[in-house]
Amino acid sequence: MTGRITQDLAGRVEARFGERTRRLGRWLDDHPWVGPGLAAIAWLVIVLLSSPWGRLWGTGQDAYCYWFPSLDDPYARSDWTDPIAYVYSPAFLQVLQPIRILPWQAFMAAWTLILLGALIVLTGRRWLAVGVVLALMELAGGNIHLLLAAAIVLGFRWPWTWSLVLLTKITPGIGLLWFAVRREWRALAIALGTTAVIALASFVILPDQWRDWVDVVLRNVAAGKSGTWASVPVPLWIRLPFAVALVVWGARTDRRWTVPVACMLALPALWYGGLTMLLAVIILRQPDLGRPVDERAAGEGVAAV
């Protein structure tokens, strides 16, 4: 039933927007500077508006949550409804430490570049302009949804990237069912094994913080039960069965694009910015869409993941 509904919806969308999409793609091929230009402008504006932090129309509301915590006490503010809260594992902060030591505005410059890099993974160079427009608010806020989507896309080739998903939002790890259903045990073992190694190494350095994180996760389990003004008011327990069904169907029918969609549905709280994870469908549904026509004809560019 799920497969039939999805196929019918995809067919209708393609019939309605197929020609418009092809026309836009040709225009972007003829104007290859538009994507990088919009990305550069977005980066500059986001960085300029990030300081001073907290002002009206400022940027980096979510990114600040990754910059301000101390490794000594990262969960001093960890209520998920608090505008300033850190709720991910200590390992994530440790990985970001090289840029967290920078002044706030310099951190935002580096962090926004990382997010733009993730966006390119999702859209390719051809559709970068579209990606910047659709993800502008997410880029401005600085949450990790684009990074999660990029990790999922890259995870088909390098399963270790799933560790980012499991050590931050956790529940989108439901996407690993793709490997289990397809009996791709090596890929599943790499994803889980890498996560375990990173977690163990981090725990050795910050054992107390890891114990605190377990308490934070348990305390904030209500994140999936209700929403705030900034999230879709559909609780996780309703979304999760649909996410499982979608990824299982996708694995059985070889539809990779279902994985980021399912992972988005399985977010603990479905923030509106989380919808940008759908951009992963561009590169997974048809990898060639990310490259200009001349590159596709020559067989060059980004290889299909």
C-alpha positions as CSV (number, residue, x, y, z in Angstrom):
1,M,0.0,0.0,0.0
2,T,2.8,2.4,1.0
3,G,4.6,1.7,-2.3
4,R,1.6,2.2,-4.4
5,I,0.8,5.5,-2.8
6,T,4.4,6.7,-3.1
7,Q,4.7,5.6,-6.8
8,D,1.4,7.4,-7.7
9,L,2.5,10.6,-5.9
10,A,5.9,10.5,-7.6
11,G,4.3,10.0,-11.0
12,R,1.9,12.9,-10.5
13,V,4.7,15.2,-9.4
14,E,6.9,14.2,-12.3
15,A,4.1,14.8,-14.8
16,R,3.3,18.2,-13.3
17,F,6.7,19.6,-12.8
18,G,8.9,17.5,-15.1
19,E,9.1,20.0,-18.0
20,R,9.5,23.0,-15.7
21,T,12.3,21.2,-13.9
22,R,14.1,20.4,-17.2
23,R,13.7,24.0,-18.3
24,L,15.1,25.3,-15.0
25,G,18.0,22.8,-15.3
26,R,18.9,24.1,-18.7
27,W,18.8,27.7,-17.5
28,L,21.1,26.8,-14.6
29,D,23.5,25.0,-17.1
30,D,23.7,28.2,-19.1
31,H,24.3,30.3,-16.0
32,P,26.7,28.2,-13.9
33,W,27.7,31.2,-11.7
34,V,24.3,31.6,-10.1
35,G,24.7,28.8,-7.6
36,P,28.1,29.7,-6.3
37,G,27.1,33.4,-6.4
38,L,24.0,32.8,-4.2
39,A,26.0,30.6,-1.9
40,A,28.7,33.3,-1.4
41,I,26.1,36.0,-0.8
42,A,24.2,33.8,1.7
43,W,27.5,33.0,3.5
44,L,28.5,36.7,3.8
45,V,25.1,37.8,5.0
46,I,24.8,35.0,7.5
47,V,28.2,35.8,8.9
48,L,27.6,39.5,9.1
49,L,24.2,39.1,10.8
50,S,25.6,36.6,13.4
51,S,27.2,39.3,15.6
52,P,26.2,40.5,18.0
53,W,24.4,37.2,18.9
54,G,20.8,37.4,20.0
55,R,19.7,40.5,18.2
56,L,16.5,40.7,16.2
57,W,16.9,39.2,12.7
58,G,20.3,37.8,13.8
59,T,21.6,34.4,12.5
60,G,23.1,31.4,14.2
61,Q,20.4,30.7,16.7
62,D,21.0,26.9,16.6
63,A,24.7,27.1,15.8
64,Y,25.2,29.0,19.1
65,C,24.1,25.9,20.9
66,Y,27.2,24.1,19.5
67,W,29.6,27.0,20.2
68,F,28.8,28.1,23.8
69,P,28.9,24.8,25.8
70,S,31.9,24.0,27.9
71,L,33.4,20.5,27.7
72,D,33.5,20.5,31.4
73,D,29.8,20.9,31.8
74,P,28.2,20.7,28.3
75,Y,24.7,20.1,29.6
76,A,24.3,23.0,31.9
77,R,21.6,24.1,29.6
78,S,20.0,21.0,28.0
79,D,16.2,21.5,28.0
80,W,15.2,20.9,24.4
81,T,12.5,23.7,24.5
82,D,15.1,26.2,25.6
83,P,16.3,28.4,22.7
84,I,19.9,27.8,24.0
85,A,20.4,24.1,24.7
86,Y,22.9,21.4,23.9
87,V,21.4,17.9,23.8
88,Y,23.8,15.9,21.5
89,S,26.6,13.6,22.7
90,P,29.9,14.9,24.1
91,A,31.6,13.4,21.0
92,F,30.0,15.9,18.7
93,L,31.4,18.8,20.7
94,Q,34.9,17.2,20.7
95,V,34.8,16.8,17.0
96,L,33.9,20.5,16.6
97,Q,36.5,21.7,19.1
98,P,39.0,23.0,16.5
99,I,36.4,25.6,15.4
100,R,34.7,26.0,18.7
101,I,37.8,27.7,20.1
102,L,37.3,30.5,17.5
103,P,35.6,33.7,18.3
104,W,31.8,33.5,17.7
105,Q,31.7,35.2,14.3
106,A,34.7,33.3,13.0
107,F,33.0,30.1,14.2
108,M,29.9,31.1,12.2
109,A,32.0,31.7,9.1
110,A,33.5,28.2,9.4
111,W,30.3,26.5,10.4
112,T,28.3,28.0,7.5
113,L,31.0,26.9,5.0
114,I,30.6,23.3,6.4
115,L,26.8,23.5,5.9
116,L,27.2,24.8,2.4
117,G,29.5,21.9,1.7
118,A,26.8,19.6,2.9
119,L,24.3,21.3,0.7
120,I,26.5,20.7,-2.4
121,V,26.6,17.0,-1.5
122,L,22.8,17.1,-1.6
123,T,22.2,19.1,-4.7
124,G,25.4,18.9,-6.8
125,R,26.7,22.0,-8.5
126,R,23.8,22.2,-10.9
127,W,21.0,22.7,-8.4
128,L,23.1,24.5,-5.8
129,A,21.1,27.8,-6.4
130,V,17.8,26.0,-5.7
131,G,19.3,24.4,-2.6
132,V,20.5,27.7,-1.2
133,V,17.0,29.3,-1.7
134,L,15.1,26.3,-0.2
135,A,17.6,25.9,2.7
136,L,18.3,29.6,3.4
137,M,16.5,29.6,6.8
138,E,18.2,26.4,7.8
139,L,21.6,27.8,6.8
140,A,20.9,31.0,8.7
141,G,19.9,29.1,11.9
142,G,22.8,26.7,11.6
143,N,21.2,23.4,12.8
144,I,22.7,20.1,11.7
145,H,19.9,18.8,9.4
146,L,21.8,19.4,6.2
147,L,24.8,17.6,7.7
148,L,22.6,14.7,8.7
149,A,21.2,14.5,5.1
150,A,24.7,14.6,3.7
151,A,25.9,11.9,6.0
152,I,23.0,9.7,4.9
153,V,23.8,10.2,1.2
154,L,27.5,9.6,1.7
155,G,26.6,6.6,3.9
156,F,25.7,4.5,1.0
157,R,29.3,4.6,0.0
158,W,31.0,5.2,3.3
159,P,28.8,3.8,6.1
160,W,30.9,5.2,8.8
161,T,29.2,8.6,8.2
162,W,26.2,7.3,10.0
163,S,28.0,7.9,13.2
164,L,27.1,11.5,12.9
165,V,23.4,10.6,12.9
166,L,23.6,8.2,15.8
167,L,25.7,10.5,18.0
168,T,23.4,13.5,17.6
169,K,19.7,13.1,16.8
170,I,19.8,9.3,17.4
171,T,16.3,8.3,16.2
172,P,17.0,9.0,12.4
173,G,19.3,6.0,12.8
174,I,16.2,4.0,11.8
175,G,17.6,4.5,8.3
176,L,20.1,1.7,9.0
177,L,17.3,-0.7,8.4
178,W,18.2,-0.2,4.8
179,F,21.3,-2.3,5.3
180,A,19.6,-4.9,7.5
181,V,16.7,-5.5,5.1
182,R,19.1,-5.8,2.2
183,R,21.4,-8.1,4.3
184,E,24.3,-5.7,3.7
185,W,25.9,-6.8,7.0
186,R,29.3,-5.4,6.3
187,A,28.0,-1.9,5.8
188,L,25.8,-2.2,8.9
189,A,28.8,-3.4,10.9
190,I,30.9,-0.5,9.7
191,A,28.2,2.1,10.7
192,L,27.6,0.6,14.1
193,G,31.2,-0.3,14.8
194,T,32.5,3.2,13.9
195,T,29.9,4.8,16.1
196,A,30.9,2.5,19.0
197,V,34.6,3.2,18.6
198,I,34.0,7.0,18.5
199,A,31.7,6.8,21.5
200,L,34.2,4.7,23.5
201,A,37.1,7.0,22.7
202,S,35.0,10.0,23.7
203,F,33.9,8.2,26.9
204,V,37.4,7.5,28.0
205,I,38.1,11.3,27.9
206,L,34.8,12.5,29.2
207,P,33.1,9.7,31.2
208,D,31.0,12.0,33.5
209,Q,29.7,14.0,30.5
210,W,28.6,10.8,28.8
211,R,26.6,9.8,31.9
212,D,25.1,13.2,32.0
213,W,24.1,12.8,28.3
214,V,22.2,9.6,29.0
215,D,20.3,11.5,31.7
216,V,19.6,14.4,29.2
217,V,18.3,11.9,26.5
218,L,16.0,10.3,29.0
219,R,14.8,13.6,30.4
220,N,14.1,15.0,26.9
221,V,12.4,11.9,25.5
222,A,9.2,14.1,25.4
223,A,10.7,15.9,22.5
224,G,9.0,13.4,20.2
225,K,5.7,13.6,22.1
226,S,4.8,17.2,21.4
227,G,6.0,20.2,19.4
228,T,6.7,23.9,19.7
229,W,5.9,26.8,17.4
230,A,9.0,25.9,15.4
231,S,8.2,22.2,14.9
232,V,5.6,20.1,13.1
233,P,3.1,19.1,15.8
234,V,3.1,15.4,15.0
235,P,4.6,13.2,17.8
236,L,7.4,10.8,17.0
237,W,5.3,7.7,18.0
238,I,3.0,8.5,15.1
239,R,5.7,9.3,12.6
240,L,8.0,6.4,13.4
241,P,5.9,3.6,12.0
242,F,5.6,5.4,8.7
243,A,9.4,6.0,8.7
244,V,10.1,2.3,9.3
245,A,7.6,1.2,6.6
246,L,9.1,3.7,4.1
247,V,12.7,2.6,4.5
248,V,11.8,-1.1,4.5
249,W,9.9,-0.6,1.2
250,G,12.7,1.4,-0.2
251,A,15.3,-1.2,0.7
252,R,13.2,-4.0,-0.9
253,T,12.6,-2.0,-4.1
254,D,16.1,-0.4,-4.4
255,R,14.9,3.2,-3.8
256,R,17.7,5.0,-1.9
257,W,15.8,8.3,-1.8
258,T,13.4,6.8,0.8
259,V,16.1,6.7,3.4
260,P,16.6,10.4,4.0
261,V,12.8,10.9,3.8
262,A,12.3,8.2,6.5
263,C,15.1,9.7,8.6
264,M,13.4,13.1,8.5
265,L,10.2,11.5,9.6
266,A,12.1,9.9,12.5
267,L,13.6,13.1,13.9
268,P,12.9,13.4,17.6
269,A,11.2,16.7,17.0
270,L,10.4,17.5,13.4
271,W,11.6,21.1,13.3
272,Y,10.5,22.9,10.1
273,G,14.2,23.2,9.2
274,G,14.3,19.4,9.2
275,L,12.3,19.5,6.0
276,T,15.5,20.5,4.2
277,M,16.6,16.8,4.6
278,L,14.3,16.2,1.6
279,L,17.0,17.9,-0.6
280,A,18.8,14.6,-0.4
281,V,16.2,13.2,-2.8
282,I,17.7,15.2,-5.6
283,I,21.0,13.4,-5.7
284,L,19.6,10.0,-4.7
285,R,16.6,9.7,-7.0
286,Q,18.7,10.6,-10.0
287,P,22.4,11.2,-9.3
288,D,23.0,12.8,-12.8
289,L,20.6,15.7,-11.9
290,G,23.4,17.2,-9.8
291,R,25.6,17.7,-12.9
292,P,25.4,19.9,-15.9
293,V,24.3,18.3,-19.2
294,D,27.8,18.5,-20.8
295,E,29.4,16.8,-17.8
296,R,26.8,14.0,-17.8
297,A,27.4,13.4,-21.5
298,A,31.2,13.1,-20.9
299,G,30.7,10.8,-18.0
300,E,32.5,13.2,-15.6
301,G,31.6,14.9,-12.3
302,V,30.4,13.4,-9.1
303,A,29.9,9.7,-9.2
304,A,26.6,8.2,-8.2
305,V,26.3,7.4,-4.5
